[in-house]
């Protein structure tokens, strides 16, 4: 009986050790994309009258990990051109890049 309880305790310790040893630091791909896009759009030349411009950007990733902008929904034409010029075919670092998946992110540019 004593050996049986010792075997059960040992098995539980091994199972717990395997669960705890699993790497749980999974990076959220959407957050990673957002931060990379934010860095790409950080340098702009909008005037002070054009502060707090917003847009909805729809894009996908190609097989080389580059952004392909599908559409930019905004009321300001200069903002649309700016976002397309800055983002189109820019390579992003993403471990779990899903080719063809469509992403939509809100973008706000401050002068």
C-alpha positions as CSV (number, residue, x, y, z in Angstrom):
1,X,0.0,0.0,0.0
2,X,2.8,2.3,0.9
3,X,4.5,1.7,-2.5
4,X,1.3,2.4,-4.4
5,X,0.8,5.8,-2.7
6,X,4.5,6.6,-3.4
7,X,4.0,5.8,-7.1
8,X,0.9,7.9,-7.3
9,X,2.7,10.9,-5.7
10,X,5.6,10.5,-8.1
11,X,3.3,10.4,-11.1
12,X,1.5,13.5,-9.9
13,X,4.8,15.3,-9.5
14,X,5.9,14.4,-13.0
15,X,2.6,15.5,-14.5
16,X,2.7,18.8,-12.6
17,X,6.3,19.4,-13.7
18,X,5.4,18.9,-17.4
19,X,2.5,21.3,-17.1
20,X,4.6,24.0,-15.4
21,X,7.5,23.5,-17.8
22,X,5.3,24.5,-20.8
23,X,6.3,27.9,-22.3
24,X,3.2,30.1,-21.8
25,X,4.7,33.3,-23.2
26,X,2.7,33.5,-26.4
27,X,2.8,36.9,-28.2
28,X,-0.4,38.3,-29.4
29,X,0.1,38.8,-33.2
30,X,-2.4,41.6,-33.4
31,X,-0.6,43.6,-30.7
32,X,2.7,43.0,-32.4
33,X,1.3,44.2,-35.7
34,X,-0.2,47.3,-34.1
35,X,3.0,48.3,-32.4
36,X,5.0,47.8,-35.7
37,X,2.5,49.8,-37.7
38,X,2.6,52.5,-35.0
39,X,6.3,52.8,-35.4
40,X,6.0,53.0,-39.2
41,X,3.5,55.8,-39.0
42,X,5.2,57.8,-36.2
43,X,7.0,60.1,-38.5
44,X,4.5,62.3,-40.3
45,X,4.3,65.9,-41.7
46,X,0.7,66.8,-40.9
47,X,0.2,70.4,-39.8
48,X,-1.1,71.4,-36.4
49,X,-4.6,72.1,-37.8
50,X,-4.8,68.5,-38.9
51,X,-4.4,66.9,-35.5
52,X,-6.0,63.7,-34.3
53,X,-6.8,62.2,-37.7
54,X,-8.3,58.7,-37.7
55,X,-8.8,55.9,-40.2
56,X,-9.7,52.3,-40.4
57,X,-7.0,50.3,-42.3
58,X,-7.8,46.9,-43.8
59,X,-4.7,45.0,-44.9
60,X,-3.4,41.5,-45.4
61,X,0.0,39.9,-45.3
62,X,1.6,38.3,-48.4
63,X,3.8,35.2,-48.4
64,X,6.9,37.3,-47.7
65,X,5.5,38.8,-44.5
66,X,4.8,42.2,-46.1
67,X,1.7,44.4,-45.5
68,X,-0.6,44.8,-48.5
69,X,-3.1,47.7,-47.8
70,X,-6.5,46.8,-49.1
71,X,-8.4,50.0,-48.0
72,X,-8.1,53.0,-45.8
73,X,-11.4,54.5,-44.6
74,X,-11.0,58.1,-43.7
75,X,-12.5,61.5,-44.6
76,X,-9.1,63.0,-45.3
77,X,-7.5,62.1,-48.6
78,X,-4.0,63.1,-47.6
79,X,-4.2,60.7,-44.6
80,X,-5.2,57.9,-47.0
81,X,-2.2,58.5,-49.3
82,X,0.1,58.8,-46.3
83,X,-1.0,55.5,-44.7
84,X,-0.8,53.6,-48.1
85,X,2.7,55.0,-48.9
86,X,4.0,54.2,-45.4
87,X,2.6,50.7,-45.0
88,X,2.3,49.1,-48.5
89,X,4.9,46.3,-48.9
90,X,6.6,47.0,-45.6
91,X,8.0,43.9,-44.0
92,X,6.8,43.0,-40.5
93,X,8.3,40.6,-38.0
94,X,5.6,38.2,-37.0
95,X,6.1,34.6,-35.9
96,X,2.6,33.4,-36.7
97,X,1.9,35.3,-39.9
98,X,-1.2,34.1,-41.6
99,X,-1.0,34.8,-45.3
100,X,-4.3,36.1,-46.7
101,X,-5.9,36.8,-43.4
102,X,-7.5,40.2,-43.4
103,X,-6.7,42.5,-40.5
104,X,-8.6,45.8,-39.7
105,X,-7.0,48.2,-37.3
106,X,-7.9,51.7,-36.2
107,X,-5.1,54.3,-36.9
108,X,-4.9,57.7,-35.2
109,X,-2.2,60.1,-36.4
110,X,-1.3,63.1,-34.3
111,X,0.8,66.0,-35.7
